[in-house]
Amino acid sequence: MGDTVALEAQLAFMEDTVRALDTALAAQQQQILRLEERLDGLWQQLTEQGARLEAVTEAEAVALPPHY
């Protein structure tokens, strides 16, 4: 009977551990999704800024200063 009690205690501990790991995994997944959204936003901003920079650079290359 002692073995049964020990096995039940071990099973209860394992079930608690699985629940805790499941909670942690769900929280990590939510954080990953938020970080992916932020990364997409930053990538879009970087792309837009690069396009604006290219437009300014091209305009400056075409229009030479008056002293040339």
PyMOL Python script that loads the backbone (N, CA, C, O; Angstrom):
from pymol import cmd

cmd.read_pdbstr("""\
ATOM      1  N   MET A   1       0.809  -1.185   0.000  1.00  0.00           N
ATOM      2  CA  MET A   1       0.000   0.000   0.000  1.00  0.00           C
ATOM      3  C   MET A   1       0.859   1.259   0.000  1.00  0.00           C
ATOM      4  O   MET A   1       0.454   2.289  -0.538  1.00  0.00           O
ATOM      5  N   GLY A   2       2.036   1.178   0.599  1.00  0.00           N
ATOM      6  CA  GLY A   2       2.939   2.318   0.632  1.00  0.00           C
ATOM      7  C   GLY A   2       3.399   2.719  -0.763  1.00  0.00           C
ATOM      8  O   GLY A   2       3.606   3.898  -1.051  1.00  0.00           O
ATOM      9  N   ASP A   3       3.556   1.710  -1.629  1.00  0.00           N
ATOM     10  CA  ASP A   3       3.971   2.003  -3.003  1.00  0.00           C
ATOM     11  C   ASP A   3       2.885   2.781  -3.745  1.00  0.00           C
ATOM     12  O   ASP A   3       3.176   3.683  -4.531  1.00  0.00           O
ATOM     13  N   THR A   4       1.622   2.412  -3.478  1.00  0.00           N
ATOM     14  CA  THR A   4       0.505   3.092  -4.133  1.00  0.00           C
ATOM     15  C   THR A   4       0.451   4.560  -3.718  1.00  0.00           C
ATOM     16  O   THR A   4       0.235   5.435  -4.557  1.00  0.00           O
ATOM     17  N   VAL A   5       0.643   4.827  -2.455  1.00  0.00           N
ATOM     18  CA  VAL A   5       0.615   6.209  -1.955  1.00  0.00           C
ATOM     19  C   VAL A   5       1.764   7.006  -2.574  1.00  0.00           C
ATOM     20  O   VAL A   5       1.588   8.155  -2.981  1.00  0.00           O
ATOM     21  N   ALA A   6       2.935   6.384  -2.638  1.00  0.00           N
ATOM     22  CA  ALA A   6       4.101   7.062  -3.226  1.00  0.00           C
ATOM     23  C   ALA A   6       3.866   7.356  -4.703  1.00  0.00           C
ATOM     24  O   ALA A   6       4.209   8.434  -5.188  1.00  0.00           O
ATOM     25  N   LEU A   7       3.277   6.393  -5.419  1.00  0.00           N
ATOM     26  CA  LEU A   7       2.979   6.598  -6.836  1.00  0.00           C
ATOM     27  C   LEU A   7       1.929   7.690  -7.029  1.00  0.00           C
ATOM     28  O   LEU A   7       2.037   8.499  -7.950  1.00  0.00           O
ATOM     29  N   GLU A   8       0.914   7.717  -6.164  1.00  0.00           N
ATOM     30  CA  GLU A   8      -0.121   8.749  -6.259  1.00  0.00           C
ATOM     31  C   GLU A   8       0.470  10.134  -5.981  1.00  0.00           C
ATOM     32  O   GLU A   8       0.114  11.112  -6.638  1.00  0.00           O
ATOM     33  N   ALA A   9       1.366  10.204  -5.011  1.00  0.00           N
ATOM     34  CA  ALA A   9       2.014  11.480  -4.695  1.00  0.00           C
ATOM     35  C   ALA A   9       2.880  11.931  -5.871  1.00  0.00           C
ATOM     36  O   ALA A   9       2.880  13.108  -6.232  1.00  0.00           O
ATOM     37  N   GLN A  10       3.606  11.004  -6.457  1.00  0.00           N
ATOM     38  CA  GLN A  10       4.446  11.331  -7.605  1.00  0.00           C
ATOM     39  C   GLN A  10       3.596  11.767  -8.795  1.00  0.00           C
ATOM     40  O   GLN A  10       3.953  12.710  -9.501  1.00  0.00           O
ATOM     41  N   LEU A  11       2.481  11.091  -9.017  1.00  0.00           N
ATOM     42  CA  LEU A  11       1.568  11.451 -10.101  1.00  0.00           C
ATOM     43  C   LEU A  11       0.988  12.844  -9.879  1.00  0.00           C
ATOM     44  O   LEU A  11       0.892  13.633 -10.818  1.00  0.00           O
ATOM     45  N   ALA A  12       0.603  13.148  -8.643  1.00  0.00           N
ATOM     46  CA  ALA A  12       0.064  14.476  -8.335  1.00  0.00           C
ATOM     47  C   ALA A  12       1.122  15.553  -8.584  1.00  0.00           C
ATOM     48  O   ALA A  12       0.820  16.615  -9.128  1.00  0.00           O
ATOM     49  N   PHE A  13       2.350  15.272  -8.184  1.00  0.00           N
ATOM     50  CA  PHE A  13       3.435  16.223  -8.422  1.00  0.00           C
ATOM     51  C   PHE A  13       3.664  16.429  -9.912  1.00  0.00           C
ATOM     52  O   PHE A  13       3.855  17.559 -10.360  1.00  0.00           O
ATOM     53  N   MET A  14       3.646  15.349 -10.679  1.00  0.00           N
ATOM     54  CA  MET A  14       3.851  15.438 -12.130  1.00  0.00           C
ATOM     55  C   MET A  14       2.705  16.202 -12.796  1.00  0.00           C
ATOM     56  O   MET A  14       2.942  16.987 -13.714  1.00  0.00           O
ATOM     57  N   GLU A  15       1.471  15.981 -12.347  1.00  0.00           N
ATOM     58  CA  GLU A  15       0.331  16.699 -12.908  1.00  0.00           C
ATOM     59  C   GLU A  15       0.453  18.197 -12.626  1.00  0.00           C
ATOM     60  O   GLU A  15       0.149  19.020 -13.491  1.00  0.00           O
ATOM     61  N   ASP A  16       0.894  18.550 -11.422  1.00  0.00           N
ATOM     62  CA  ASP A  16       1.090  19.949 -11.072  1.00  0.00           C
ATOM     63  C   ASP A  16       2.196  20.569 -11.932  1.00  0.00           C
ATOM     64  O   ASP A  16       2.077  21.707 -12.385  1.00  0.00           O
ATOM     65  N   THR A  17       3.254  19.820 -12.148  1.00  0.00           N
ATOM     66  CA  THR A  17       4.361  20.301 -12.979  1.00  0.00           C
ATOM     67  C   THR A  17       3.905  20.514 -14.414  1.00  0.00           C
ATOM     68  O   THR A  17       4.260  21.514 -15.037  1.00  0.00           O
ATOM     69  N   VAL A  18       3.127  19.590 -14.938  1.00  0.00           N
ATOM     70  CA  VAL A  18       2.615  19.719 -16.308  1.00  0.00           C
ATOM     71  C   VAL A  18       1.725  20.952 -16.424  1.00  0.00           C
ATOM     72  O   VAL A  18       1.811  21.684 -17.410  1.00  0.00           O
ATOM     73  N   ARG A  19       0.867  21.189 -15.424  1.00  0.00           N
ATOM     74  CA  ARG A  19       0.010  22.381 -15.440  1.00  0.00           C
ATOM     75  C   ARG A  19       0.849  23.654 -15.419  1.00  0.00           C
ATOM     76  O   ARG A  19       0.566  24.600 -16.154  1.00  0.00           O
ATOM     77  N   ALA A  20       1.876  23.675 -14.581  1.00  0.00           N
ATOM     78  CA  ALA A  20       2.745  24.855 -14.493  1.00  0.00           C
ATOM     79  C   ALA A  20       3.491  25.087 -15.812  1.00  0.00           C
ATOM     80  O   ALA A  20       3.616  26.224 -16.268  1.00  0.00           O
ATOM     81  N   LEU A  21       3.979  24.014 -16.415  1.00  0.00           N
ATOM     82  CA  LEU A  21       4.670  24.131 -17.702  1.00  0.00           C
ATOM     83  C   LEU A  21       3.714  24.596 -18.801  1.00  0.00           C
ATOM     84  O   LEU A  21       4.096  25.387 -19.664  1.00  0.00           O
ATOM     85  N   ASP A  22       2.492  24.113 -18.770  1.00  0.00           N
ATOM     86  CA  ASP A  22       1.492  24.520 -19.755  1.00  0.00           C
ATOM     87  C   ASP A  22       1.189  26.012 -19.623  1.00  0.00           C
ATOM     88  O   ASP A  22       1.069  26.715 -20.627  1.00  0.00           O
ATOM     89  N   THR A  23       1.068  26.489 -18.399  1.00  0.00           N
ATOM     90  CA  THR A  23       0.823  27.911 -18.166  1.00  0.00           C
ATOM     91  C   THR A  23       2.000  28.750 -18.661  1.00  0.00           C
ATOM     92  O   THR A  23       1.814  29.779 -19.310  1.00  0.00           O
ATOM     93  N   ALA A  24       3.201  28.299 -18.348  1.00  0.00           N
ATOM     94  CA  ALA A  24       4.400  29.029 -18.785  1.00  0.00           C
ATOM     95  C   ALA A  24       4.504  29.035 -20.308  1.00  0.00           C
ATOM     96  O   ALA A  24       4.866  30.051 -20.901  1.00  0.00           O
ATOM     97  N   LEU A  25       4.193  27.928 -20.932  1.00  0.00           N
ATOM     98  CA  LEU A  25       4.254  27.832 -22.387  1.00  0.00           C
ATOM     99  C   LEU A  25       3.234  28.759 -23.038  1.00  0.00           C
ATOM    100  O   LEU A  25       3.543  29.416 -24.033  1.00  0.00           O
ATOM    101  N   ALA A  26       2.042  28.819 -22.500  1.00  0.00           N
ATOM    102  CA  ALA A  26       1.010  29.712 -23.032  1.00  0.00           C
ATOM    103  C   ALA A  26       1.444  31.166 -22.898  1.00  0.00           C
ATOM    104  O   ALA A  26       1.240  31.956 -23.821  1.00  0.00           O
ATOM    105  N   ALA A  27       2.036  31.531 -21.774  1.00  0.00           N
ATOM    106  CA  ALA A  27       2.509  32.903 -21.571  1.00  0.00           C
ATOM    107  C   ALA A  27       3.635  33.235 -22.551  1.00  0.00           C
ATOM    108  O   ALA A  27       3.674  34.333 -23.106  1.00  0.00           O
ATOM    109  N   GLN A  28       4.535  32.302 -22.758  1.00  0.00           N
ATOM    110  CA  GLN A  28       5.625  32.520 -23.704  1.00  0.00           C
ATOM    111  C   GLN A  28       5.093  32.681 -25.125  1.00  0.00           C
ATOM    112  O   GLN A  28       5.584  33.518 -25.882  1.00  0.00           O
ATOM    113  N   GLN A  29       4.106  31.895 -25.482  1.00  0.00           N
ATOM    114  CA  GLN A  29       3.526  31.991 -26.823  1.00  0.00           C
ATOM    115  C   GLN A  29       2.895  33.360 -27.028  1.00  0.00           C
ATOM    116  O   GLN A  29       3.043  33.956 -28.095  1.00  0.00           O
ATOM    117  N   GLN A  30       2.193  33.863 -26.020  1.00  0.00           N
ATOM    118  CA  GLN A  30       1.595  35.199 -26.122  1.00  0.00           C
ATOM    119  C   GLN A  30       2.686  36.258 -26.266  1.00  0.00           C
ATOM    120  O   GLN A  30       2.543  37.194 -27.054  1.00  0.00           O
ATOM    121  N   GLN A  31       3.761  36.116 -25.517  1.00  0.00           N
ATOM    122  CA  GLN A  31       4.860  37.073 -25.615  1.00  0.00           C
ATOM    123  C   GLN A  31       5.506  37.016 -26.992  1.00  0.00           C
ATOM    124  O   GLN A  31       5.841  38.057 -27.557  1.00  0.00           O
ATOM    125  N   ILE A  32       5.684  35.836 -27.535  1.00  0.00           N
ATOM    126  CA  ILE A  32       6.254  35.685 -28.875  1.00  0.00           C
ATOM    127  C   ILE A  32       5.362  36.368 -29.906  1.00  0.00           C
ATOM    128  O   ILE A  32       5.861  37.052 -30.799  1.00  0.00           O
ATOM    129  N   LEU A  33       4.062  36.192 -29.790  1.00  0.00           N
ATOM    130  CA  LEU A  33       3.142  36.833 -30.735  1.00  0.00           C
ATOM    131  C   LEU A  33       3.245  38.362 -30.642  1.00  0.00           C
ATOM    132  O   LEU A  33       3.265  39.047 -31.665  1.00  0.00           O
ATOM    133  N   ARG A  34       3.310  38.893 -29.417  1.00  0.00           N
ATOM    134  CA  ARG A  34       3.451  40.351 -29.255  1.00  0.00           C
ATOM    135  C   ARG A  34       4.771  40.843 -29.839  1.00  0.00           C
ATOM    136  O   ARG A  34       4.808  41.888 -30.488  1.00  0.00           O
ATOM    137  N   LEU A  35       5.847  40.107 -29.616  1.00  0.00           N
ATOM    138  CA  LEU A  35       7.148  40.496 -30.148  1.00  0.00           C
ATOM    139  C   LEU A  35       7.171  40.431 -31.676  1.00  0.00           C
ATOM    140  O   LEU A  35       7.786  41.279 -32.322  1.00  0.00           O
ATOM    141  N   GLU A  36       6.508  39.435 -32.252  1.00  0.00           N
ATOM    142  CA  GLU A  36       6.428  39.347 -33.709  1.00  0.00           C
ATOM    143  C   GLU A  36       5.671  40.541 -34.282  1.00  0.00           C
ATOM    144  O   GLU A  36       6.055  41.080 -35.320  1.00  0.00           O
ATOM    145  N   GLU A  37       4.590  40.960 -33.605  1.00  0.00           N
ATOM    146  CA  GLU A  37       3.842  42.126 -34.065  1.00  0.00           C
ATOM    147  C   GLU A  37       4.712  43.382 -34.005  1.00  0.00           C
ATOM    148  O   GLU A  37       4.702  44.189 -34.935  1.00  0.00           O
ATOM    149  N   ARG A  38       5.461  43.548 -32.918  1.00  0.00           N
ATOM    150  CA  ARG A  38       6.344  44.708 -32.791  1.00  0.00           C
ATOM    151  C   ARG A  38       7.438  44.672 -33.846  1.00  0.00           C
ATOM    152  O   ARG A  38       7.785  45.704 -34.421  1.00  0.00           O
ATOM    153  N   LEU A  39       7.983  43.485 -34.103  1.00  0.00           N
ATOM    154  CA  LEU A  39       9.021  43.345 -35.113  1.00  0.00           C
ATOM    155  C   LEU A  39       8.482  43.695 -36.491  1.00  0.00           C
ATOM    156  O   LEU A  39       9.166  44.360 -37.269  1.00  0.00           O
ATOM    157  N   ASP A  40       7.272  43.258 -36.804  1.00  0.00           N
ATOM    158  CA  ASP A  40       6.661  43.601 -38.093  1.00  0.00           C
ATOM    159  C   ASP A  40       6.498  45.113 -38.220  1.00  0.00           C
ATOM    160  O   ASP A  40       6.761  45.680 -39.281  1.00  0.00           O
ATOM    161  N   GLY A  41       6.069  45.763 -37.148  1.00  0.00           N
ATOM    162  CA  GLY A  41       5.914  47.217 -37.165  1.00  0.00           C
ATOM    163  C   GLY A  41       7.243  47.924 -37.367  1.00  0.00           C
ATOM    164  O   GLY A  41       7.337  48.873 -38.145  1.00  0.00           O
ATOM    165  N   LEU A  42       8.269  47.461 -36.667  1.00  0.00           N
ATOM    166  CA  LEU A  42       9.590  48.060 -36.819  1.00  0.00           C
ATOM    167  C   LEU A  42      10.147  47.835 -38.222  1.00  0.00           C
ATOM    168  O   LEU A  42      10.791  48.719 -38.787  1.00  0.00           O
ATOM    169  N   TRP A  43       9.902  46.667 -38.776  1.00  0.00           N
ATOM    170  CA  TRP A  43      10.377  46.372 -40.133  1.00  0.00           C
ATOM    171  C   TRP A  43       9.686  47.298 -41.135  1.00  0.00           C
ATOM    172  O   TRP A  43      10.320  47.800 -42.063  1.00  0.00           O
ATOM    173  N   GLN A  44       8.401  47.518 -40.945  1.00  0.00           N
ATOM    174  CA  GLN A  44       7.656  48.405 -41.830  1.00  0.00           C
ATOM    175  C   GLN A  44       8.203  49.839 -41.707  1.00  0.00           C
ATOM    176  O   GLN A  44       8.390  50.517 -42.717  1.00  0.00           O
ATOM    177  N   GLN A  45       8.454  50.294 -40.491  1.00  0.00           N
ATOM    178  CA  GLN A  45       9.015  51.634 -40.302  1.00  0.00           C
ATOM    179  C   GLN A  45      10.388  51.757 -40.951  1.00  0.00           C
ATOM    180  O   GLN A  45      10.691  52.775 -41.573  1.00  0.00           O
ATOM    181  N   LEU A  46      11.212  50.735 -40.810  1.00  0.00           N
ATOM    182  CA  LEU A  46      12.542  50.751 -41.406  1.00  0.00           C
ATOM    183  C   LEU A  46      12.457  50.803 -42.927  1.00  0.00           C
ATOM    184  O   LEU A  46      13.210  51.533 -43.572  1.00  0.00           O
ATOM    185  N   THR A  47      11.549  50.036 -43.490  1.00  0.00           N
ATOM    186  CA  THR A  47      11.366  50.027 -44.938  1.00  0.00           C
ATOM    187  C   THR A  47      10.904  51.395 -45.430  1.00  0.00           C
ATOM    188  O   THR A  47      11.408  51.900 -46.433  1.00  0.00           O
ATOM    189  N   GLU A  48       9.946  51.993 -44.725  1.00  0.00           N
ATOM    190  CA  GLU A  48       9.455  53.314 -45.110  1.00  0.00           C
ATOM    191  C   GLU A  48      10.557  54.362 -44.981  1.00  0.00           C
ATOM    192  O   GLU A  48      10.698  55.222 -45.850  1.00  0.00           O
ATOM    193  N   GLN A  49      11.330  54.299 -43.913  1.00  0.00           N
ATOM    194  CA  GLN A  49      12.408  55.254 -43.711  1.00  0.00           C
ATOM    195  C   GLN A  49      13.468  55.093 -44.796  1.00  0.00           C
ATOM    196  O   GLN A  49      14.013  56.087 -45.276  1.00  0.00           O
ATOM    197  N   GLY A  50      13.763  53.873 -45.183  1.00  0.00           N
ATOM    198  CA  GLY A  50      14.725  53.628 -46.258  1.00  0.00           C
ATOM    199  C   GLY A  50      14.246  54.211 -47.573  1.00  0.00           C
ATOM    200  O   GLY A  50      15.034  54.790 -48.320  1.00  0.00           O
ATOM    201  N   ALA A  51      12.957  54.063 -47.863  1.00  0.00           N
ATOM    202  CA  ALA A  51      12.401  54.618 -49.096  1.00  0.00           C
ATOM    203  C   ALA A  51      12.482  56.142 -49.076  1.00  0.00           C
ATOM    204  O   ALA A  51      12.815  56.759 -50.088  1.00  0.00           O
ATOM    205  N   ARG A  52      12.177  56.754 -47.923  1.00  0.00           N
ATOM    206  CA  ARG A  52      12.272  58.218 -47.824  1.00  0.00           C
ATOM    207  C   ARG A  52      13.719  58.675 -47.998  1.00  0.00           C
ATOM    208  O   ARG A  52      13.975  59.680 -48.662  1.00  0.00           O
ATOM    209  N   LEU A  53      14.648  57.956 -47.415  1.00  0.00           N
ATOM    210  CA  LEU A  53      16.061  58.304 -47.528  1.00  0.00           C
ATOM    211  C   LEU A  53      16.524  58.211 -48.978  1.00  0.00           C
ATOM    212  O   LEU A  53      17.263  59.074 -49.452  1.00  0.00           O
ATOM    213  N   GLU A  54      16.094  57.172 -49.680  1.00  0.00           N
ATOM    214  CA  GLU A  54      16.463  57.036 -51.088  1.00  0.00           C
ATOM    215  C   GLU A  54      15.892  58.181 -51.909  1.00  0.00           C
ATOM    216  O   GLU A  54      16.561  58.695 -52.806  1.00  0.00           O
ATOM    217  N   ALA A  55      14.665  58.584 -51.611  1.00  0.00           N
ATOM    218  CA  ALA A  55      14.044  59.684 -52.346  1.00  0.00           C
ATOM    219  C   ALA A  55      14.804  60.982 -52.115  1.00  0.00           C
ATOM    220  O   ALA A  55      15.018  61.745 -53.056  1.00  0.00           O
ATOM    221  N   VAL A  56      15.213  61.243 -50.886  1.00  0.00           N
ATOM    222  CA  VAL A  56      15.968  62.460 -50.580  1.00  0.00           C
ATOM    223  C   VAL A  56      17.334  62.410 -51.249  1.00  0.00           C
ATOM    224  O   VAL A  56      17.780  63.407 -51.817  1.00  0.00           O
ATOM    225  N   THR A  57      17.996  61.274 -51.191  1.00  0.00           N
ATOM    226  CA  THR A  57      19.325  61.132 -51.777  1.00  0.00           C
ATOM    227  C   THR A  57      19.267  61.325 -53.286  1.00  0.00           C
ATOM    228  O   THR A  57      20.132  61.992 -53.855  1.00  0.00           O
ATOM    229  N   GLU A  58      18.262  60.752 -53.943  1.00  0.00           N
ATOM    230  CA  GLU A  58      18.116  60.898 -55.392  1.00  0.00           C
ATOM    231  C   GLU A  58      17.838  62.348 -55.762  1.00  0.00           C
ATOM    232  O   GLU A  58      18.368  62.843 -56.756  1.00  0.00           O
ATOM    233  N   ALA A  59      17.021  63.027 -54.983  1.00  0.00           N
ATOM    234  CA  ALA A  59      16.715  64.426 -55.267  1.00  0.00           C
ATOM    235  C   ALA A  59      17.963  65.292 -55.095  1.00  0.00           C
ATOM    236  O   ALA A  59      18.176  66.212 -55.885  1.00  0.00           O
ATOM    237  N   GLU A  60      18.776  65.029 -54.107  1.00  0.00           N
ATOM    238  CA  GLU A  60      20.004  65.793 -53.904  1.00  0.00           C
ATOM    239  C   GLU A  60      21.014  65.527 -55.006  1.00  0.00           C
ATOM    240  O   GLU A  60      21.754  66.430 -55.395  1.00  0.00           O
ATOM    241  N   ALA A  61      21.058  64.308 -55.515  1.00  0.00           N
ATOM    242  CA  ALA A  61      22.001  63.972 -56.576  1.00  0.00           C
ATOM    243  C   ALA A  61      21.631  64.683 -57.874  1.00  0.00           C
ATOM    244  O   ALA A  61      22.518  65.062 -58.638  1.00  0.00           O
ATOM    245  N   VAL A  62      20.360  64.867 -58.133  1.00  0.00           N
ATOM    246  CA  VAL A  62      19.905  65.516 -59.354  1.00  0.00           C
ATOM    247  C   VAL A  62      20.116  67.026 -59.265  1.00  0.00           C
ATOM    248  O   VAL A  62      20.574  67.635 -60.232  1.00  0.00           O
ATOM    249  N   ALA A  63      19.804  67.622 -58.164  1.00  0.00           N
ATOM    250  CA  ALA A  63      19.907  69.067 -58.007  1.00  0.00           C
ATOM    251  C   ALA A  63      21.270  69.437 -57.441  1.00  0.00           C
ATOM    252  O   ALA A  63      21.492  69.336 -56.234  1.00  0.00           O
ATOM    253  N   LEU A  64      22.184  69.866 -58.310  1.00  0.00           N
ATOM    254  CA  LEU A  64      23.495  70.276 -57.868  1.00  0.00           C
ATOM    255  C   LEU A  64      23.426  71.666 -57.254  1.00  0.00           C
ATOM    256  O   LEU A  64      22.602  72.481 -57.670  1.00  0.00           O
ATOM    257  N   PRO A  65      24.260  71.947 -56.291  1.00  0.00           N
ATOM    258  CA  PRO A  65      24.262  73.286 -55.698  1.00  0.00           C
ATOM    259  C   PRO A  65      24.668  74.332 -56.764  1.00  0.00           C
ATOM    260  O   PRO A  65      25.328  73.981 -57.742  1.00  0.00           O
ATOM    261  N   PRO A  66      24.284  75.594 -56.585  1.00  0.00           N
ATOM    262  CA  PRO A  66      24.535  76.634 -57.580  1.00  0.00           C
ATOM    263  C   PRO A  66      26.029  76.894 -57.859  1.00  0.00           C
ATOM    264  O   PRO A  66      26.366  77.366 -58.944  1.00  0.00           O
ATOM    265  N   HIS A  67      26.899  76.607 -56.937  1.00  0.00           N
ATOM    266  CA  HIS A  67      28.318  76.915 -57.150  1.00  0.00           C
ATOM    267  C   HIS A  67      29.031  75.908 -58.041  1.00  0.00           C
ATOM    268  O   HIS A  67      30.226  76.065 -58.288  1.00  0.00           O
ATOM    269  N   TYR A  68      28.341  74.877 -58.533  1.00  0.00           N
ATOM    270  CA  TYR A  68      29.000  73.908 -59.421  1.00  0.00           C
ATOM    271  C   TYR A  68      28.850  74.323 -60.824  1.00  0.00           C
ATOM    272  O   TYR A  68      29.336  73.640 -61.725  1.00  0.00           O
TER     273      TYR A  68
END
""", "prot")
cmd.dss("prot")
cmd.show_as("cartoon", "prot")
cmd.util.cbc("prot")
cmd.orient("prot")
